[in-house]
């Protein structure tokens, strides 16, 4: 027995809430009373939801019939007459339901009719012990299988559906997106298990285990006798399909091929699907859940239960129910009672809301104004605290900023000197000056030759301007960076080429944001004239890229203090004036 609990979604779909398999043999439920008791306990654990029951297919008849196009009342009578003819018994002993599936030729209408003996239906309900449960739907295996397929594969319109039960194999055909044929034959999983047990002379339990683990159709374990059993099953399936073709005619069926879908645990046997495909049955399986928490697809073997739930939840779809009239009446009474209870609860809630609103309006205005006043005071307090915290953080930063500026300046100067040293390697020029821009631009325009004479190594003995901290750079020409003055003794053309190469190499260094020649009107005569060659002297300005700590952090203007508030009395008049 397979139990599946589901609910309808807002989009008209079905969401699975739980799936449970009850193995009567493993549970030791050998009598009908034990089965009823166990099933009642399971339904109690699930909260006694409405129950949709699946009637075994061999207890019902499903067939597509054509009737003359006429009024709804006449259609009801015609279908009733056809149902009596199909069942072979009087109309008082059968329960039938139908759904329109299309229009035929010559002003005829097609209907899918399902019927069963009322005694069989009631016996099945009593066998499960569900006579006291709220039964909302009773479908057959074929109709549930069709509903499951249409829910899982709504884009497909032509399919032959197979479901392997324990005792029977159910065949259902979907044509044009509507049910067209249903049949069953007494060759199910137990038939294959008993046949294999007889062939291997073993117990049925061992034969069932071998069926799930051994490929009897190819390889060293292939068994011709068991293959003959499967061939008999396939021949019976072909015979049922041939009856369907004869009953509907090739003109009505069309030429488009049918999709063959296999459901049920029978087709899990290794090699069975591949063997049947060789026999001409291009069987495929329905999609299975991607994980244990997938709420949209049933587990293998639960397709029929899923289809029954889909029929019960999607009443606007193809939904045929064989519930006897007293069960239908009981279900309608429950729905009516639920609607009345829901309306009563809604009225009670509305009355309570009106009473609450009438009371709440008396105090809402004062409470609202008090809340606004408290919010303004809290906002002002938070703003004052934020201002104090910001001022403290800026003061702390300004205390440490000169140290960071000196540190940054020292690192940049050392890197610059190292780069200047590398730029001079293997080149015919020398540096006559290296210093920071502030000192350079604040030096006199023509101070005279006051620097010390150079030593033998011109690069390491370059006169450096004082390594002062980075000031605020009030001089418009001075920026965070250095000045490098060099002499190139080559001819002017070669000197310009060499200078361009030096500038290009220095520009590629990330430490500099700008490397360029200094304009003549900004030059200072700071270098010693003894080491300077006239007309072959060039001054480079090197602007540092990182100047984060040069400028002080901006300070916010203190907000104007609000005017002092007048003390408020606790009476409502003064409080209302203050809020205004």
C-alpha positions as CSV (number, residue, x, y, z in Angstrom):
1,X,0.0,0.0,0.0
2,X,1.3,3.4,-0.9
3,X,0.2,6.6,0.9
4,X,0.9,10.1,-0.5
5,X,-0.1,13.4,1.0
6,X,-0.3,16.5,-1.2
7,X,-1.7,19.9,-1.4
8,X,-2.7,22.2,-4.2
9,X,-0.6,25.2,-5.1
10,X,-1.7,28.7,-6.0
11,X,-0.7,28.1,-9.6
12,X,-2.9,25.1,-9.9
13,X,-0.1,22.5,-9.4
14,X,0.4,19.8,-6.8
15,X,3.0,19.9,-4.0
16,X,3.9,16.6,-2.4
17,X,4.0,16.7,1.4
18,X,4.8,13.1,2.3
19,X,5.1,9.6,0.8
20,X,5.0,6.4,2.7
21,X,5.2,2.7,1.6
22,X,3.5,0.0,3.7
23,X,4.8,-3.4,3.0
24,X,2.1,-5.7,4.4
25,X,4.4,-8.7,4.3
26,X,7.2,-7.1,6.1
27,X,4.9,-5.4,8.6
28,X,3.2,-8.8,9.3
29,X,-0.2,-7.5,8.4
30,X,-1.8,-10.8,7.3
31,X,-5.4,-10.1,8.2
32,X,-7.8,-7.4,6.9
33,X,-8.4,-6.1,10.5
34,X,-4.7,-5.6,11.0
35,X,-4.4,-3.7,7.8
36,X,-7.3,-1.5,8.7
37,X,-5.8,-0.7,12.2
38,X,-2.4,0.1,10.7
39,X,-3.9,2.3,8.0
40,X,-6.0,4.2,10.6
41,X,-2.9,4.8,12.7
42,X,-1.1,6.2,9.6
43,X,-4.0,8.6,8.8
44,X,-4.1,9.7,12.4
45,X,-0.4,10.5,12.3
46,X,-1.0,12.6,9.2
47,X,-3.9,14.5,10.9
48,X,-6.9,12.8,9.2
49,X,-6.8,14.7,5.9
50,X,-9.4,14.2,3.2
51,X,-8.8,10.8,1.5
52,X,-8.7,10.0,-2.2
53,X,-8.9,6.3,-2.9
54,X,-7.6,4.3,-5.9
55,X,-9.9,1.5,-7.1
56,X,-8.1,-1.5,-8.7
57,X,-8.5,-1.3,-12.4
58,X,-9.9,-4.9,-12.8
59,X,-13.0,-3.7,-10.8
60,X,-13.9,-1.0,-13.2
61,X,-14.4,-0.3,-16.9
62,X,-13.1,2.8,-18.7
63,X,-14.0,3.5,-22.3
64,X,-14.3,6.3,-24.8
65,X,-17.8,6.5,-26.4
66,X,-19.5,8.7,-29.0
67,X,-23.0,10.1,-28.5
68,X,-25.2,12.4,-30.5
69,X,-24.6,16.1,-29.9
70,X,-27.5,17.3,-27.8
71,X,-28.4,19.1,-24.6
72,X,-26.6,18.3,-21.3
73,X,-29.7,16.5,-19.9
74,X,-30.0,14.3,-22.9
75,X,-26.2,13.6,-22.9
76,X,-26.6,12.5,-19.2
77,X,-29.3,10.0,-20.2
78,X,-27.4,8.7,-23.3
79,X,-24.3,8.1,-21.2
80,X,-26.3,6.4,-18.5
81,X,-27.8,4.1,-21.1
82,X,-24.4,3.3,-22.6
83,X,-23.0,2.7,-19.1
84,X,-25.7,0.1,-18.4
85,X,-24.9,-1.6,-21.7
86,X,-21.2,-1.6,-20.9
87,X,-21.7,-3.0,-17.4
88,X,-24.3,-5.6,-18.3
89,X,-26.2,-4.9,-15.0
90,X,-29.0,-2.5,-14.0
91,X,-28.2,1.2,-13.4
92,X,-29.0,0.8,-9.7
93,X,-26.0,-1.4,-9.2
94,X,-23.3,0.7,-10.9
95,X,-21.6,4.0,-10.2
96,X,-20.4,5.9,-13.3
97,X,-18.8,9.3,-14.1
98,X,-17.7,10.9,-17.4
99,X,-15.9,13.8,-18.9
100,X,-16.0,15.4,-22.3
101,X,-12.9,14.6,-24.4
102,X,-13.8,16.2,-27.8
103,X,-16.1,16.4,-30.7
104,X,-16.4,13.7,-33.4
105,X,-17.7,13.7,-36.9
106,X,-21.3,14.0,-37.9
107,X,-22.3,16.2,-34.9
108,X,-21.2,13.6,-32.3
109,X,-19.5,14.2,-29.0
110,X,-16.8,12.0,-27.4
111,X,-16.9,11.2,-23.7
112,X,-14.5,9.3,-21.4
113,X,-16.8,7.1,-19.2
114,X,-15.6,5.1,-16.2
115,X,-18.0,2.8,-14.2
116,X,-17.9,0.1,-11.6
117,X,-20.2,-2.0,-9.5
118,X,-21.3,-0.1,-6.4
119,X,-20.9,-3.3,-4.4
120,X,-17.2,-3.6,-5.4
121,X,-16.6,0.0,-4.5
122,X,-18.1,-0.3,-1.1
123,X,-16.3,-3.6,-0.5
124,X,-13.0,-1.9,-1.4
125,X,-13.7,1.0,1.0
126,X,-14.7,-1.4,3.8
127,X,-11.6,-3.5,3.2
128,X,-9.4,-0.5,3.8
129,X,-11.5,0.6,6.8
130,X,-12.2,4.1,5.3
131,X,-15.9,4.2,5.7
132,X,-15.7,6.7,8.5
133,X,-13.0,8.9,6.8
134,X,-13.8,12.0,4.7
135,X,-13.6,10.5,1.2
136,X,-13.2,13.3,-1.3
137,X,-12.4,11.3,-4.5
138,X,-12.3,7.7,-5.8
139,X,-10.5,7.0,-9.0
140,X,-9.3,4.0,-10.9
141,X,-5.7,3.0,-11.5
142,X,-5.8,3.9,-15.2
143,X,-7.4,7.4,-14.6
144,X,-4.9,8.1,-11.9
145,X,-2.0,7.1,-14.1
146,X,-3.3,9.4,-16.9
147,X,-3.7,12.3,-14.5
148,X,-0.1,11.8,-13.2
149,X,1.3,11.7,-16.7
150,X,-0.6,14.9,-17.7
151,X,0.6,16.7,-14.5
152,X,4.2,15.6,-15.0
153,X,4.4,15.9,-18.8
154,X,1.7,18.5,-19.7
155,X,3.4,19.2,-23.1
156,X,2.9,15.6,-24.4
157,X,-0.4,14.7,-26.1
158,X,0.1,11.1,-27.3
159,X,1.3,8.4,-25.0
160,X,0.8,4.7,-24.1
161,X,1.2,4.4,-20.3
162,X,2.1,1.1,-18.6
163,X,1.9,0.5,-14.8
164,X,3.0,-2.8,-13.3
165,X,0.9,-3.7,-10.2
166,X,1.4,-6.8,-8.1
167,X,-1.2,-8.9,-9.9
168,X,-2.0,-6.9,-13.1
169,X,-0.5,-4.7,-15.7
170,X,-2.5,-1.6,-16.5
171,X,-2.5,-0.1,-20.0
172,X,-3.8,3.5,-20.5
173,X,-3.6,5.5,-23.8
174,X,-3.6,9.3,-24.1
175,X,-4.5,10.7,-27.5
176,X,-4.8,14.4,-28.3
177,X,-4.1,15.1,-24.6
178,X,-7.3,13.2,-23.5
179,X,-7.8,9.7,-22.2
180,X,-8.7,7.3,-25.1
181,X,-8.3,3.7,-23.9
182,X,-7.8,1.7,-20.7
183,X,-7.3,-2.1,-20.1
184,X,-5.6,-4.5,-17.8
185,X,-4.4,-8.1,-17.9
186,X,-3.5,-10.5,-15.1
187,X,0.3,-10.5,-15.6
188,X,2.0,-8.3,-13.0
189,X,5.1,-8.5,-10.8
190,X,3.9,-11.5,-8.9
191,X,3.4,-13.4,-12.2
192,X,7.1,-12.8,-13.1
193,X,8.3,-13.7,-9.6
194,X,6.3,-17.0,-9.5
195,X,7.5,-17.8,-13.0
196,X,11.1,-17.3,-12.1
197,X,10.7,-19.3,-8.9
198,X,9.3,-22.2,-10.8
199,X,12.1,-22.0,-13.4
200,X,14.9,-21.9,-10.8
201,X,13.1,-24.1,-8.3
202,X,13.5,-21.6,-5.5
203,X,11.3,-19.7,-3.1
204,X,9.4,-16.6,-4.3
205,X,11.3,-14.3,-1.9
206,X,14.6,-15.5,-3.4
207,X,13.2,-15.1,-6.9
208,X,12.0,-11.6,-6.2
209,X,15.5,-10.7,-4.9
210,X,17.1,-12.2,-8.0
211,X,14.8,-10.2,-10.3
212,X,16.0,-7.0,-8.8
213,X,19.7,-7.9,-9.1
214,X,20.2,-10.2,-12.1
215,X,20.0,-9.6,-15.8
216,X,18.3,-12.7,-17.2
217,X,18.1,-11.3,-20.7
218,X,21.8,-11.0,-21.8
219,X,25.2,-12.1,-20.6
220,X,26.1,-15.3,-18.6
221,X,22.9,-15.2,-16.6
222,X,20.5,-15.1,-19.6
223,X,17.6,-17.6,-19.1
224,X,15.7,-18.6,-22.2
225,X,12.7,-19.9,-20.2
226,X,12.3,-16.6,-18.3
227,X,12.7,-14.7,-21.6
228,X,9.8,-16.8,-23.0
229,X,7.7,-15.6,-20.0
230,X,8.5,-12.0,-20.8
231,X,7.7,-12.6,-24.5
232,X,4.2,-13.9,-23.4
233,X,3.7,-10.7,-21.5
234,X,4.8,-8.6,-24.5
235,X,2.5,-10.5,-26.8
236,X,-0.5,-9.8,-24.5
237,X,0.5,-6.1,-24.5
238,X,0.6,-6.1,-28.3
239,X,-2.9,-7.7,-28.4
240,X,-4.3,-5.0,-26.2
241,X,-2.8,-2.3,-28.3
242,X,-4.2,-4.0,-31.4
243,X,-7.7,-3.9,-29.8
244,X,-7.2,-0.2,-29.2
245,X,-6.3,0.4,-32.9
246,X,-9.2,-1.6,-34.1
247,X,-11.7,0.2,-31.8
248,X,-10.6,3.7,-32.7
249,X,-9.5,3.2,-36.3
250,X,-6.4,4.5,-38.0
251,X,-8.1,7.6,-39.3
252,X,-8.9,8.7,-35.8
253,X,-5.6,7.8,-34.3
254,X,-3.5,9.6,-36.9
255,X,0.1,8.9,-38.0
256,X,2.0,10.6,-35.2
257,X,3.9,8.0,-33.1
258,X,2.9,7.4,-29.5
259,X,5.3,7.8,-26.6
260,X,5.6,4.7,-24.5
261,X,6.0,5.3,-20.7
262,X,6.7,2.6,-18.2
263,X,5.9,3.1,-14.5
264,X,6.1,0.8,-11.5
265,X,8.8,-1.2,-9.9
266,X,8.6,-4.1,-12.4
267,X,10.6,-2.2,-14.9
268,X,13.5,-1.7,-12.4
269,X,14.6,-5.3,-13.2
270,X,18.0,-5.1,-14.9
271,X,17.9,-5.5,-18.7
272,X,14.1,-5.6,-19.0
273,X,13.6,-2.2,-20.6
274,X,16.5,-2.8,-23.0
275,X,15.0,-6.2,-24.0
276,X,11.5,-4.7,-24.5
277,X,13.0,-2.0,-26.7
278,X,14.5,-4.6,-28.9
279,X,11.0,-6.1,-29.1
280,X,9.7,-2.8,-30.5
281,X,8.5,-1.1,-27.3
282,X,10.4,2.1,-27.0
283,X,9.7,2.4,-23.3
284,X,10.9,5.2,-21.2
285,X,10.3,6.2,-17.6
286,X,8.8,9.3,-16.0
287,X,11.1,11.8,-14.4
288,X,12.1,11.0,-10.9
289,X,12.8,13.5,-8.0
290,X,16.2,15.2,-8.1
291,X,16.5,14.9,-4.4
292,X,14.6,13.7,-1.3
293,X,13.1,17.1,-0.8
294,X,11.7,17.6,-4.4
295,X,8.0,18.3,-3.8
296,X,6.8,18.2,-7.4
297,X,7.7,14.7,-8.6
298,X,6.6,11.4,-6.9
299,X,9.1,8.6,-6.1
300,X,9.1,5.6,-8.3
301,X,6.1,3.5,-7.6
302,X,4.0,6.4,-6.3
303,X,2.8,7.6,-9.7
304,X,-0.7,6.3,-9.3
305,X,-1.1,7.8,-5.9
306,X,0.2,11.1,-7.2
307,X,-2.3,11.0,-10.1
308,X,-5.2,10.3,-7.7
309,X,-4.1,13.3,-5.6
310,X,-3.8,15.5,-8.7
311,X,-7.4,14.5,-9.8
312,X,-8.8,15.3,-6.3
313,X,-7.0,18.7,-6.1
314,X,-7.4,19.8,-9.8
315,X,-11.1,19.5,-10.2
316,X,-11.1,21.6,-13.4
317,X,-8.9,18.9,-15.1
318,X,-9.9,15.4,-16.3
319,X,-11.3,14.2,-13.0
320,X,-13.6,11.1,-12.9
321,X,-14.8,10.1,-9.4
322,X,-16.7,6.9,-8.6
323,X,-17.7,7.8,-5.0
324,X,-21.2,6.4,-4.1
325,X,-23.8,9.1,-3.6
326,X,-23.9,8.9,0.2
327,X,-20.1,9.5,0.3
328,X,-20.5,12.4,-2.2
329,X,-23.2,13.9,0.0
330,X,-21.1,13.6,3.1
331,X,-18.2,15.3,1.3
332,X,-20.4,18.1,0.1
333,X,-21.7,18.6,3.6
334,X,-18.2,18.8,4.9
335,X,-17.3,21.5,2.3
336,X,-20.5,23.4,3.2
337,X,-19.7,23.1,6.9
338,X,-16.1,24.4,6.3
339,X,-17.5,27.4,4.4
340,X,-19.9,28.2,7.2
341,X,-17.2,27.9,9.8
342,X,-14.8,30.0,7.7
343,X,-17.5,32.7,7.3
344,X,-18.3,32.6,11.0
345,X,-14.6,33.0,11.9
346,X,-14.3,35.9,9.4
347,X,-17.4,37.6,10.9
348,X,-16.0,37.1,14.4
349,X,-12.7,38.6,13.4
350,X,-14.3,41.5,11.7
351,X,-16.4,42.2,14.8
352,X,-13.3,42.1,17.0
353,X,-11.5,44.3,14.6
354,X,-14.3,46.9,14.6
355,X,-14.3,46.9,18.4
356,X,-10.6,47.1,18.6
357,X,-10.5,50.0,16.1
358,X,-13.2,51.9,18.0
359,X,-11.1,51.6,21.2
360,X,-7.8,52.2,19.5
361,X,-8.9,55.4,17.8
362,X,-9.4,57.0,21.3
363,X,-5.7,56.7,22.2
364,X,-4.0,56.6,18.8
365,X,-3.5,60.3,18.4
366,X,-1.8,60.9,21.8
367,X,0.3,57.8,21.4
368,X,1.3,58.8,17.9
369,X,2.4,62.2,19.0
370,X,4.3,60.9,22.0
371,X,6.1,58.5,19.7
372,X,7.0,61.3,17.3
373,X,8.3,63.4,20.2
374,X,10.4,60.5,21.5
375,X,11.8,59.8,18.0
376,X,12.8,63.4,17.6
377,X,14.6,63.5,20.9
378,X,16.3,60.2,20.2
379,X,17.4,61.4,16.8
380,X,18.8,64.6,18.3
381,X,20.7,62.7,21.0
382,X,22.1,60.3,18.4
383,X,23.2,63.2,16.2
384,X,24.9,64.9,19.1
385,X,26.7,61.7,20.0
386,X,27.7,61.1,16.4
387,X,29.1,64.6,16.2
388,X,31.2,64.2,19.3
389,X,32.5,60.8,18.1
390,X,33.4,62.3,14.7
391,X,35.2,65.2,16.3
392,X,37.1,62.8,18.6
393,X,38.1,60.6,15.6
394,X,39.3,63.5,13.6
395,X,41.3,64.9,16.5
396,X,42.9,61.5,17.0
397,X,43.6,61.2,13.3
398,X,45.2,64.7,13.2
399,X,47.4,63.7,16.1
400,X,48.8,60.7,14.1
401,X,48.7,62.2,10.6
402,X,52.1,64.0,10.7
403,X,53.7,60.7,11.7
404,X,52.1,58.9,8.8
405,X,53.0,61.7,6.5
406,X,56.6,61.5,7.5
407,X,56.6,57.8,7.2
408,X,55.1,57.9,3.8
409,X,57.5,60.7,2.7
410,X,60.5,58.7,3.9
411,X,59.4,55.6,2.0
412,X,58.7,57.5,-1.2
413,X,62.0,59.4,-1.0
414,X,64.0,56.2,-0.5
415,X,62.2,54.5,-3.4
416,X,62.8,57.5,-5.6
417,X,66.5,57.6,-4.8
418,X,66.7,53.9,-5.6
419,X,64.9,54.4,-8.9
420,X,67.2,57.3,-9.8
421,X,70.2,55.2,-9.1
422,X,68.8,52.4,-11.4
423,X,68.0,54.9,-14.1
424,X,71.6,56.1,-14.2
425,X,73.1,52.6,-14.5
426,X,75.1,52.2,-17.7
427,X,74.1,55.6,-19.1
428,X,76.3,58.6,-19.9
429,X,74.7,61.2,-17.6
430,X,74.8,62.2,-13.9
431,X,72.4,63.7,-11.4
432,X,73.4,67.1,-10.0
433,X,70.5,67.6,-7.7
434,X,67.8,65.5,-5.9
435,X,65.4,67.1,-3.4
436,X,61.8,67.6,-2.4
437,X,59.7,70.0,-4.3
438,X,58.7,72.3,-1.4
439,X,62.4,73.0,-0.5
440,X,63.2,73.4,-4.2
441,X,60.5,75.9,-5.0
442,X,61.1,77.9,-1.7
443,X,64.8,78.3,-2.5
444,X,66.1,81.6,-3.9
445,X,66.0,82.1,-7.6
446,X,69.7,82.7,-7.9
447,X,71.3,81.7,-4.6
448,X,74.8,81.2,-6.0
449,X,76.9,78.2,-5.8
450,X,76.6,77.3,-2.1
451,X,76.6,73.5,-2.4
452,X,79.6,71.3,-1.6
453,X,81.7,70.2,-4.5
454,X,80.9,66.6,-5.7
455,X,82.9,63.5,-4.8
456,X,84.1,60.9,-7.2
457,X,80.9,59.0,-7.3
458,X,78.4,61.6,-8.7
459,X,75.3,59.6,-7.9
460,X,75.9,58.8,-4.2
461,X,77.2,62.3,-3.5
462,X,74.3,64.2,-4.9
463,X,73.3,67.1,-2.7
464,X,70.0,66.4,-1.1
465,X,67.7,69.1,0.1
466,X,66.6,68.7,3.7
467,X,64.2,65.8,4.2
468,X,61.5,67.9,5.8
469,X,58.0,66.6,6.5
470,X,55.4,67.1,3.8
471,X,54.0,70.6,4.5
472,X,50.6,71.9,3.4
473,X,52.1,73.0,0.0
474,X,51.0,76.6,0.0
475,X,53.3,77.2,-3.0
476,X,51.2,76.5,-6.1
477,X,54.1,74.9,-8.0
478,X,55.2,72.6,-5.1
479,X,53.4,69.2,-4.9
480,X,54.2,66.0,-2.9
481,X,57.2,64.7,-4.8
482,X,60.8,65.4,-5.7
483,X,63.0,67.3,-8.1
484,X,65.8,65.6,-10.0
485,X,68.3,67.7,-12.0
486,X,70.6,65.9,-14.4
487,X,73.3,66.6,-17.0
488,X,73.6,64.7,-20.2
489,X,77.0,65.4,-21.9
490,X,75.9,63.9,-25.3
491,X,75.0,66.0,-28.3
492,X,71.5,67.6,-28.1
493,X,69.7,65.0,-30.3
494,X,71.2,62.0,-28.4
495,X,70.6,63.8,-25.1
496,X,66.9,64.3,-25.9
497,X,66.6,60.6,-26.8
498,X,68.3,59.6,-23.6
499,X,66.1,62.0,-21.5
500,X,63.0,60.6,-23.1
501,X,64.0,57.1,-22.2
502,X,64.7,58.1,-18.6
503,X,61.3,59.8,-18.4
504,X,59.6,56.9,-19.9
505,X,61.2,54.4,-17.5
506,X,60.3,56.6,-14.5
507,X,56.6,57.0,-15.7
508,X,56.2,53.2,-15.5
509,X,56.8,53.2,-11.8
510,X,53.6,53.2,-9.8
511,X,55.2,55.5,-7.1
512,X,54.8,58.5,-9.5
513,X,51.6,60.0,-10.7
514,X,53.5,62.4,-13.0
515,X,57.0,62.6,-14.5
516,X,57.8,65.6,-16.7
517,X,60.3,68.3,-17.5
518,X,60.1,71.4,-15.3
519,X,59.2,74.6,-17.1
520,X,62.1,77.0,-17.5
521,X,60.3,79.8,-15.6
522,X,60.0,77.6,-12.5
523,X,63.6,76.4,-12.4
524,X,65.9,77.3,-9.5
525,X,69.7,77.6,-9.6
526,X,70.3,75.3,-6.6
527,X,72.9,72.9,-8.1
528,X,76.6,73.6,-7.9
529,X,77.6,75.3,-11.2
530,X,80.9,73.3,-11.1
531,X,79.1,70.1,-12.0
532,X,76.5,71.5,-14.4
533,X,77.1,71.7,-18.2
534,X,75.4,74.7,-19.8
535,X,72.6,73.9,-22.2
536,X,72.8,70.2,-21.2
537,X,71.1,70.5,-17.9
538,X,67.6,69.2,-17.4
539,X,65.2,69.3,-14.4
540,X,62.6,66.6,-13.8
541,X,59.6,67.0,-11.6
542,X,58.5,63.7,-10.0
543,X,55.0,63.9,-8.4
544,X,54.2,61.2,-5.9
545,X,51.1,59.1,-6.5
546,X,50.3,58.4,-2.8
547,X,49.4,61.6,-0.9
548,X,46.8,60.3,1.5
549,X,48.2,62.0,4.6
550,X,49.2,65.4,3.1
551,X,45.9,67.3,3.6
552,X,44.1,67.4,7.0
553,X,40.7,65.6,7.3
554,X,37.7,67.9,6.6
555,X,35.8,68.9,9.6
556,X,32.0,69.2,9.8
557,X,30.4,72.4,10.6
558,X,28.7,72.0,14.0
559,X,24.9,71.9,13.7
560,X,23.0,74.7,15.2
561,X,21.5,73.8,18.6
562,X,17.8,73.7,18.6
563,X,15.8,76.2,20.6
564,X,15.0,75.1,24.1
565,X,11.6,73.5,24.4
566,X,9.0,74.6,26.8
567,X,8.2,72.1,29.6
568,X,5.2,70.0,28.8
569,X,2.3,69.3,31.2
570,X,0.8,65.9,31.2
571,X,-2.7,67.0,30.3
572,X,-3.8,66.4,26.7
573,X,-4.2,70.1,25.7
574,X,-0.6,71.1,26.3
575,X,0.7,67.9,24.7
576,X,-1.4,68.5,21.6
577,X,-0.1,72.1,21.3
578,X,3.5,70.9,21.7
579,X,3.0,68.2,19.0
580,X,1.5,70.8,16.6
